Amino acid sequence: MKNYTRTDILRLAKENDVRYVRLQFTDMLGTVKNVEIPVTNLEKALANEVMFDGSSIQGFVRIDEADMYLYPDLSSWLVLEWETLSQNAGKVARLICDVYKTDRTPYEGDPRYILRRNLVEMRKLGFEKFNVGVEPEFFLFKLDQKRRPTLEFSDLGGYFDLAPVDGSEDVRRDIVLELEKMGFDMEVSHHEVAFGQHEINFHFDNALEACDNIQTFKVLVKNVARRHGYHATFMPKPIQGINGSGMHSNISLTDKTGTNLFYDPNTENQLSKTALCFIGGVMKHAQSFCLVTNPTVNSYKRLVPGYEAPCYISWSDANRSTMIRIPAARGNATRIEVRSVDPSSNPYLAMSGLLAAGLDGIRHELDGQSPVKKNLFKMSDVERKRLGIKNLPESLKEAIEYFSNSELMKETIGEVLHAKLIEAKTKEWDDYKMRISQWELDKYLPII
């Protein structure tokens, strides 16, 4: 996190020949929006004087209360190296903004503000940082002659393959190089299991910065892919019958000294009581927060048996069929990996949901039950029920119902966005359920 001042930013803009600045924010559904200004208006933006029409943004305000202010977070200043203006006419930079109302108070429905508010609640319990490291997966598909996405894979590689089988190696390298130019601390990139599927991981960070990085990452991946003639999609399950894309989320809590509070060298599995209670909270509320971690109709096509995505609410220190896995690293690297989250989620809301659930587990000293050692996909329904293992929602409709009935989620997301999210997602489900699929036509038309 950089502690820039207004003076620093004005100087950096001049030194880097910045001509335009994107004032970015995120809507309810996780889409990055922006107001672009010429650099001559940068001082006005830094004084929090740039306004926009909030009624045009999904999940924001009504038309009769449309005016909203963008308050740039100075630490988010970044020169977008991948964006080049024509004829070398300078560079483009960005500032991530918080959204404020006309009375100069934070807008309660701003996803970034919602995460900030939940981090404040965390600190009231004596924790200092909520560390988040994600593993976002995505597919690359070829563009047609009119630059429209097709369903033709970019390559026919598999898990950890090399070129020439992995025909998209250069795209991944370009993405990593662009991220490194902007100061991202990269860890690994590799081909995933399915054809045309990829994963790029960057180092964990405090939750707010991590979510900012996820949003930047998504925009950059799409832009670099297009430069290579591909369409990048973070859709959880674009192709039937193969693995979908997840965004495994590695999370932990620290105190003011930076000590990882999930680690205890004196227990059998070296997990602290804090970690176990956090796991208990995540498991208790897993059905309720699915609407923010898996927010689309398509999300639930991924959460099915047979494709390495979790379906059952359980945890283990090694078993990859569980929703929560504990990676082998210990000490300050101790963390829990929530494997159900997918990359279509709004990261600010998804991490708010996970944090609130875990903190509820700590407050109430919830028992995370025993770790599951067996492959859950090979167990019968009877066996899972006997062990008290519940299912994740099987559809967006189920997720809406659990979310609607959760007081914790209403408190976590706030009444404003809680209601708007339910309204938007109910409309999405209603639209989907009226569609006639090719499967139905193939199944029923010839015989009925």
Secondary structure as GFF3:
##gff-version 3
##sequence-region A 1 448
A	DSSP	alpha_helix	6	15	.	.	.	ID=ss1
A	DSSP	beta_strand	18	26	.	.	.	ID=ss2
A	DSSP	beta_strand	32	38	.	.	.	ID=ss3
A	DSSP	three_ten_helix	39	41	.	.	.	ID=ss4
A	DSSP	alpha_helix	42	46	.	.	.	ID=ss5
A	DSSP	beta_strand	50	53	.	.	.	ID=ss6
A	DSSP	three_ten_helix	54	56	.	.	.	ID=ss7
A	DSSP	three_ten_helix	63	65	.	.	.	ID=ss8
A	DSSP	beta_strand	67	72	.	.	.	ID=ss9
A	DSSP	three_ten_helix	74	76	.	.	.	ID=ss10
A	DSSP	beta_strand	78	84	.	.	.	ID=ss11
A	DSSP	three_ten_helix	86	88	.	.	.	ID=ss12
A	DSSP	beta_strand	91	100	.	.	.	ID=ss13
A	DSSP	alpha_helix	111	124	.	.	.	ID=ss14
A	DSSP	beta_strand	129	143	.	.	.	ID=ss15
A	DSSP	beta_strand	149	153	.	.	.	ID=ss16
A	DSSP	alpha_helix	169	181	.	.	.	ID=ss17
A	DSSP	beta_strand	186	191	.	.	.	ID=ss18
A	DSSP	beta_strand	197	202	.	.	.	ID=ss19
A	DSSP	beta_strand	205	206	.	.	.	ID=ss20
A	DSSP	alpha_helix	207	227	.	.	.	ID=ss21
A	DSSP	beta_strand	230	233	.	.	.	ID=ss22
A	DSSP	beta_strand	247	254	.	.	.	ID=ss23
A	DSSP	alpha_helix	273	284	.	.	.	ID=ss24
A	DSSP	alpha_helix	286	293	.	.	.	ID=ss25
A	DSSP	alpha_helix	299	302	.	.	.	ID=ss26
A	DSSP	beta_strand	312	313	.	.	.	ID=ss27
A	DSSP	beta_strand	315	316	.	.	.	ID=ss28
A	DSSP	beta_strand	324	325	.	.	.	ID=ss29
A	DSSP	three_ten_helix	331	333	.	.	.	ID=ss30
A	DSSP	beta_strand	336	338	.	.	.	ID=ss31
A	DSSP	alpha_helix	347	363	.	.	.	ID=ss32
A	DSSP	three_ten_helix	376	378	.	.	.	ID=ss33
A	DSSP	alpha_helix	381	386	.	.	.	ID=ss34
A	DSSP	beta_strand	390	391	.	.	.	ID=ss35
A	DSSP	alpha_helix	396	404	.	.	.	ID=ss36
A	DSSP	alpha_helix	407	413	.	.	.	ID=ss37
A	DSSP	alpha_helix	415	433	.	.	.	ID=ss38
A	DSSP	alpha_helix	438	444	.	.	.	ID=ss39
###
